[in-house]
């Protein structure tokens, strides 16, 4: 009778953690189904490394979620341990109490999420309350710690996370977003202070905050999820698994050292990547997609990579350290090898850097009509391309390049996550003299003919395909073009010529064309 009632209730009462709206795109709640995928990967790895043993039947394994929000990871771990330890600890109440007091630990990222996590795990916001399913805690917090912390201010920003003082130096009672796990130079000592005794965690798992508002300067945000990953590694767990934005694989400001470490040291044994975040986190758009990884202290070798697009998954064993960025599809790697085998000079040798003339995108002192000694300036305003005029004398950066022919290339292009994709916005030939705002990069040439030849090359699918291997968000900066080779600028380039030059098979050509849209070079260049 009770079993039937339980079955009926499950059908009528959805899991509350599937119904919670995200607080923001920075702090995304993990759906239970996604958390369980990560736990399945962990269990498989544990069994492989421990002669088939079941991690959920081991009463000594300790788990930490250092950035708990809804408490979903701790709740699902507890559920699995409750089943797995039934023989070793037969009495249910004793079993649950052992798990909650000895095996699962969390650090809340805010006061609100700490209460939510305790409610998810202990069935009470007070771990020692009358409704709590844990019976041995003496304090309200149990094993889910949270206290409001202050940032460690260094003049204008926090020395740990880069939070701007102007935004986050707040009055008591307001959330500071000074996350305890990353605001320390000695994480092992901090963990001892939080939970008491000598704590060695076997598994660290979670979904950290993704970015800090204003931490990149001005109104720009900066990634902080990598700080949680690096801090977790300092705890020296056997396994580490986190869900983070996929942009770390090939881009992201300030992530070069993190990427080199993660890819080069080869401790990642499994990487599961979703180029479109909506496939995992409905209603949330995270540019470049979302992924989770399983890092193992004792693993050093190839990684099982699974990429899921539109519900279809492909898996392969990959060497993550082959390149300085990660290429999602192995078919693309084979094509890249053919292109790089020519050992040609990279087009970055004639490509400008970010903000090429020192003029920001929001520069407002642009004239509609030219005055004496003005030069044309190309800019994008409200997603429309425009041309105005500025005095030549205000150009302090790269002034020697004003009098060159240029192919302007938009610094950013989104267009959605679906494939085939345009990858880049349409290029625009700019005459000599001319300048541009931060909205563009440019390729420089000695003649308009050469610029027109490069324009045809840029429009080819192969050019944009090679860019796509390093472009994982809407931004395409200088390094994004690293694998595009320079060509002779004496003709109109076509894909057929390029396919023949690099010896690409019909299958490889078809693959490129399945990923990259045709780009028509017409008079409409607002795209």
Secondary structure as the mmCIF struct_conf table of DSSP 4:
data_model
#
loop_
_struct_conf.conf_type_id
_struct_conf.id
_struct_conf.beg_label_comp_id
_struct_conf.beg_label_asym_id
_struct_conf.beg_label_seq_id
_struct_conf.end_label_comp_id
_struct_conf.end_label_asym_id
_struct_conf.end_label_seq_id
HELX_RH_AL_P HELX_RH_AL_P1 UNK A 2 UNK A 12
BEND BEND1 UNK A 13 UNK A 13
HELX_RH_3T_P HELX_RH_3T_P1 UNK A 16 UNK A 18
BEND BEND2 UNK A 19 UNK A 19
HELX_LH_PP_P HELX_LH_PP_P1 UNK A 20 UNK A 22
BEND BEND3 UNK A 23 UNK A 23
BEND BEND4 UNK A 25 UNK A 27
HELX_LH_PP_P HELX_LH_PP_P2 UNK A 28 UNK A 31
HELX_RH_AL_P HELX_RH_AL_P2 UNK A 32 UNK A 49
TURN_TY1_P TURN_TY1_P1 UNK A 50 UNK A 52
HELX_RH_3T_P HELX_RH_3T_P2 UNK A 55 UNK A 57
TURN_TY1_P TURN_TY1_P2 UNK A 59 UNK A 60
STRN STRN1 UNK A 63 UNK A 68
BEND BEND5 UNK A 69 UNK A 70
HELX_RH_AL_P HELX_RH_AL_P3 UNK A 72 UNK A 84
TURN_TY1_P TURN_TY1_P3 UNK A 85 UNK A 88
BEND BEND6 UNK A 89 UNK A 89
BEND BEND7 UNK A 91 UNK A 91
HELX_RH_AL_P HELX_RH_AL_P4 UNK A 92 UNK A 102
TURN_TY1_P TURN_TY1_P4 UNK A 103 UNK A 103
STRN STRN2 UNK A 104 UNK A 108
BEND BEND8 UNK A 109 UNK A 110
HELX_RH_AL_P HELX_RH_AL_P5 UNK A 111 UNK A 122
BEND BEND9 UNK A 123 UNK A 126
TURN_TY1_P TURN_TY1_P5 UNK A 127 UNK A 128
BEND BEND10 UNK A 129 UNK A 129
TURN_TY1_P TURN_TY1_P6 UNK A 130 UNK A 131
BEND BEND11 UNK A 133 UNK A 133
BEND BEND12 UNK A 136 UNK A 136
BEND BEND13 UNK A 139 UNK A 141
TURN_TY1_P TURN_TY1_P7 UNK A 142 UNK A 143
STRN STRN3 UNK A 144 UNK A 145
STRN STRN4 UNK A 153 UNK A 154
TURN_TY1_P TURN_TY1_P8 UNK A 155 UNK A 156
STRN STRN5 UNK A 157 UNK A 158
TURN_TY1_P TURN_TY1_P9 UNK A 159 UNK A 161
STRN STRN6 UNK A 164 UNK A 164
HELX_RH_AL_P HELX_RH_AL_P6 UNK A 165 UNK A 168
TURN_TY1_P TURN_TY1_P10 UNK A 172 UNK A 173
BEND BEND14 UNK A 174 UNK A 174
TURN_TY1_P TURN_TY1_P11 UNK A 180 UNK A 182
BEND BEND15 UNK A 183 UNK A 183
BEND BEND16 UNK A 185 UNK A 185
HELX_RH_AL_P HELX_RH_AL_P7 UNK A 187 UNK A 195
BEND BEND17 UNK A 197 UNK A 197
BEND BEND18 UNK A 202 UNK A 202
STRN STRN7 UNK A 203 UNK A 206
STRN STRN8 UNK A 211 UNK A 212
TURN_TY1_P TURN_TY1_P12 UNK A 213 UNK A 216
BEND BEND19 UNK A 217 UNK A 217
TURN_TY1_P TURN_TY1_P13 UNK A 218 UNK A 219
STRN STRN9 UNK A 222 UNK A 223
HELX_RH_AL_P HELX_RH_AL_P8 UNK A 225 UNK A 234
TURN_TY1_P TURN_TY1_P14 UNK A 235 UNK A 236
BEND BEND20 UNK A 238 UNK A 238
STRN STRN10 UNK A 239 UNK A 245
HELX_RH_3T_P HELX_RH_3T_P3 UNK A 246 UNK A 249
TURN_TY1_P TURN_TY1_P15 UNK A 250 UNK A 250
TURN_TY1_P TURN_TY1_P16 UNK A 253 UNK A 254
HELX_RH_AL_P HELX_RH_AL_P9 UNK A 256 UNK A 264
BEND BEND21 UNK A 265 UNK A 265
STRN STRN11 UNK A 268 UNK A 274
BEND BEND22 UNK A 275 UNK A 276
HELX_RH_3T_P HELX_RH_3T_P4 UNK A 277 UNK A 279
TURN_TY1_P TURN_TY1_P17 UNK A 280 UNK A 280
BEND BEND23 UNK A 281 UNK A 281
TURN_TY1_P TURN_TY1_P18 UNK A 282 UNK A 283
TURN_TY1_P TURN_TY1_P19 UNK A 287 UNK A 288
STRN STRN12 UNK A 290 UNK A 296
TURN_TY1_P TURN_TY1_P20 UNK A 297 UNK A 298
BEND BEND24 UNK A 301 UNK A 301
STRN STRN13 UNK A 303 UNK A 309
TURN_TY1_P TURN_TY1_P21 UNK A 310 UNK A 311
STRN STRN14 UNK A 312 UNK A 318
TURN_TY1_P TURN_TY1_P22 UNK A 320 UNK A 321
BEND BEND25 UNK A 322 UNK A 325
BEND BEND26 UNK A 328 UNK A 328
HELX_RH_AL_P HELX_RH_AL_P10 UNK A 330 UNK A 340
TURN_TY1_P TURN_TY1_P23 UNK A 341 UNK A 342
HELX_LH_PP_P HELX_LH_PP_P3 UNK A 344 UNK A 345
STRN STRN15 UNK A 346 UNK A 346
HELX_RH_3T_P HELX_RH_3T_P5 UNK A 347 UNK A 350
STRN STRN16 UNK A 351 UNK A 351
BEND BEND27 UNK A 354 UNK A 355
TURN_TY1_P TURN_TY1_P24 UNK A 356 UNK A 357
BEND BEND28 UNK A 358 UNK A 358
TURN_TY1_P TURN_TY1_P25 UNK A 361 UNK A 362
STRN STRN17 UNK A 367 UNK A 367
BEND BEND29 UNK A 368 UNK A 369
TURN_TY1_P TURN_TY1_P26 UNK A 372 UNK A 373
STRN STRN18 UNK A 374 UNK A 381
TURN_TY1_P TURN_TY1_P27 UNK A 382 UNK A 383
STRN STRN19 UNK A 384 UNK A 391
HELX_RH_3T_P HELX_RH_3T_P6 UNK A 392 UNK A 394
BEND BEND30 UNK A 397 UNK A 398
HELX_RH_3T_P HELX_RH_3T_P7 UNK A 399 UNK A 401
TURN_TY1_P TURN_TY1_P28 UNK A 402 UNK A 403
BEND BEND31 UNK A 404 UNK A 404
STRN STRN20 UNK A 405 UNK A 410
BEND BEND32 UNK A 411 UNK A 411
STRN STRN21 UNK A 412 UNK A 412
BEND BEND33 UNK A 417 UNK A 417
BEND BEND34 UNK A 419 UNK A 420
STRN STRN22 UNK A 421 UNK A 421
BEND BEND35 UNK A 424 UNK A 424
HELX_LH_PP_P HELX_LH_PP_P4 UNK A 425 UNK A 427
STRN STRN23 UNK A 428 UNK A 430
HELX_LH_PP_P HELX_LH_PP_P5 UNK A 431 UNK A 431
BEND BEND36 UNK A 432 UNK A 433
STRN STRN24 UNK A 435 UNK A 436
TURN_TY1_P TURN_TY1_P29 UNK A 438 UNK A 439
STRN STRN25 UNK A 440 UNK A 445
BEND BEND37 UNK A 446 UNK A 447
HELX_RH_AL_P HELX_RH_AL_P11 UNK A 448 UNK A 459
BEND BEND38 UNK A 460 UNK A 460
HELX_RH_AL_P HELX_RH_AL_P12 UNK A 461 UNK A 468
TURN_TY1_P TURN_TY1_P30 UNK A 469 UNK A 470
BEND BEND39 UNK A 473 UNK A 474
STRN STRN26 UNK A 475 UNK A 475
HELX_RH_3T_P HELX_RH_3T_P8 UNK A 478 UNK A 481
TURN_TY1_P TURN_TY1_P31 UNK A 482 UNK A 483
HELX_LH_PP_P HELX_LH_PP_P6 UNK A 484 UNK A 484
STRN STRN27 UNK A 485 UNK A 485
HELX_LH_PP_P HELX_LH_PP_P7 UNK A 486 UNK A 486
BEND BEND40 UNK A 489 UNK A 491
HELX_RH_AL_P HELX_RH_AL_P13 UNK A 495 UNK A 501
TURN_TY1_P TURN_TY1_P32 UNK A 502 UNK A 503
HELX_RH_AL_P HELX_RH_AL_P14 UNK A 506 UNK A 515
STRN STRN28 UNK A 516 UNK A 516
BEND BEND41 UNK A 522 UNK A 523
#
